[in-house]
Amino acid sequence: MTSDQMKSITEHESEVRSYVRNFPAVFEKARGSWLYDTDGNAYLDFFAGASVLNYGHNHPELKQLLLDYVAGDNITHSLDMATVARAEFLETFHRLILEPRNMDYKVQFPGPAGNNAVEAALKIARKVKEREKIMSFTNAFHGMTLGALSITGNSFKRQGAGLPLTHSDSMPYCDYFGPAHNTIEYIDRMLEDSGSGMDLPAAAVVETVQAEGGVKVATDDWLRGLEAVCRKYDIMLIVDDIQTGNGRCGRFFSFEEAGIKPDVVTVSKSVSGYGLPMALTLVKPEYDVWEPGEHNGTFRGNNMAFVTAKRTIELFWSDDSLERDIARRTRITEEALEEICRKYPEAEGTVRGRGLMQAIEFGNKDLAGKVSQIAFRNRLIIETAGPDDEVLKLLPPLTTSDDDLRKGLEIIDKSLASALQDLGITRKAASE
Ligand SMILES: *Cc1c(COP(=O)(O)O)cnc(C)c1O
């Protein structure tokens, strides 16, 4: 069933390509939570571009706005020169996102990708504190450029660097040794002890939920503990909210419930609302110590993304209706996943997540990949995560209708049944 289009890709594109291998269809159209391939098959999208499409594909109002913007000969590229679109985005982001949350940050446009936002965050921390080291965490993921890789846990990804990744220390994340051990105490002790062998870092970089790392959730207490340790030792706190932000975990920022106040926040993925490249590094004003042009980049301000990002904020974040929808859909999802785990005890599944980033980790490490593969045949796109791809990870668009959500959850149920059969995992007798 290999089409000419797929042949062009397999023959001409680098071996580095990845998602196309797991989801081998040629996609042509998309709308809302649905993707369509060239054979006219419809796929429910529980991947959403790794949370780039939190508001679904091709939102009609954003699309029309973009079409009008382009048709009107408005500015497409401008380096960081002033444009109407840039000014209006900044005003709206300030008024509807930062101000109501009592957050005072300068907005840096570091370049279009998430890793650009991370690199800028690391540079600013080192410049402010005049220290080399960065504290990162086990199973963290922050991107593929060298600075971001140096604070990423995954050994396969790290090896791709081809050189030593230094100037960082990886500390145990929340529950790394199980819930009985408070890793904040360990980190505190390492920093306190002048014999620990650990240099004082400029910053700690943390994800509130480690998305790529296997949907590992930090508790609010742990996050507050980390913030306290950072304050105690004069370490900057950077939250990488690239995947967890933009409503994915329930609120606009994933750390709102914990009530922590990071010094720097990285935002990207869904911030344009339309899948356009865009990234922000939010910096507390007192740390905005850049000289003009000291950190540069050709694509620091994608005007088309500014236009859709502004409208996305107005459409979805001027009241709490999306937040309430997310909370309801989170309950539906959690309950259905718990029910699936009860129905198939032989899968030894545990459910975890926050907001609409939910996951099941199975007893058998091959099971998540198998479920993803079978789900694709059942026309559901769903990814795996974790160091061994051992976790089935749900990232439906936040705007997925309750009906479509249930449809996808049913496909997961059905696909798990087939996967258990394929792998020969059977139910233990009730008497055992
Ligand atoms: C995706 C992601 C990045 C990197 O973003 P890119 O656009 O791929 O460079 C960084 N941090 C987190 C948490 C991410 O999910």
Ligand as a Chemical Component Dictionary entry (heavy atoms), coordinates in Angstrom:
data_LIG
# 
_chem_comp.id                   LIG 
_chem_comp.type                 NON-POLYMER 
_chem_comp.pdbx_formal_charge   0 
_chem_comp.three_letter_code    LIG 
# 
loop_
_chem_comp_atom.comp_id 
_chem_comp_atom.atom_id 
_chem_comp_atom.alt_atom_id 
_chem_comp_atom.type_symbol 
_chem_comp_atom.charge 
_chem_comp_atom.model_Cartn_x 
_chem_comp_atom.model_Cartn_y 
_chem_comp_atom.model_Cartn_z 
_chem_comp_atom.pdbx_ordinal 
LIG C1 C1 C 0 9.101  19.887 22.612 1  
LIG C2 C2 C 0 9.820  20.313 23.823 2  
LIG C3 C3 C 0 11.004 21.076 23.760 3  
LIG C4 C4 C 0 11.707 21.391 22.483 4  
LIG O1 O1 O 0 10.939 22.058 21.547 5  
LIG P1 P1 P 0 11.404 22.026 20.003 6  
LIG O2 O2 O 0 10.440 22.919 19.317 7  
LIG O3 O3 O 0 11.287 20.595 19.565 8  
LIG O4 O4 O 0 12.795 22.497 19.966 9  
LIG C5 C5 C 0 11.562 21.507 24.946 10 
LIG N1 N1 N 0 11.011 21.194 26.129 11 
LIG C6 C6 C 0 9.889  20.464 26.237 12 
LIG C7 C7 C 0 9.312  20.174 27.575 13 
LIG C8 C8 C 0 9.268  19.978 25.083 14 
LIG O5 O5 O 0 8.169  19.213 25.175 15 
# 
loop_
_chem_comp_bond.comp_id 
_chem_comp_bond.atom_id_1 
_chem_comp_bond.atom_id_2 
_chem_comp_bond.value_order 
_chem_comp_bond.pdbx_ordinal 
LIG C1 C2 SING 1  
LIG C2 C3 SING 2  
LIG C2 C8 DOUB 3  
LIG C3 C4 SING 4  
LIG C3 C5 DOUB 5  
LIG C4 O1 SING 6  
LIG O1 P1 SING 7  
LIG P1 O2 DOUB 8  
LIG P1 O3 SING 9  
LIG P1 O4 SING 10 
LIG C5 N1 SING 11 
LIG N1 C6 DOUB 12 
LIG C6 C7 SING 13 
LIG C6 C8 SING 14 
LIG C8 O5 SING 15 
# 
